[in-house]
Amino acid sequence: MALWIKITPMKSECTLNDLVDYLYNETQLLKTVEVQYTIDNNEEVNEIYQEMVAISKALDDSLITPPPFLRESIMNYARISAPF
């Protein structure tokens, strides 16, 4: 007795929100697989995703840490204004 399984292709659609969620690792396992499949098989989506990755990296690289005196000023204000 042979067992036949019908294999249906995955849908290759995802939204920009799906790509953002995927970029920041905020998708569930099934959605992660769907988005990765779409990125791998749709050149337009792949280009959009690669641009998003580059923008995200540029934003991460451009973040500047505040100088120590500013952090200390913020902490002092927090101490003074915190309710007891």
Secondary structure as GFF3:
##gff-version 3
##sequence-region A 1 84
A	DSSP	alpha_helix	16	23	.	.	.	ID=ss1
A	DSSP	alpha_helix	29	41	.	.	.	ID=ss2
A	DSSP	alpha_helix	43	62	.	.	.	ID=ss3
A	DSSP	alpha_helix	68	81	.	.	.	ID=ss4
###
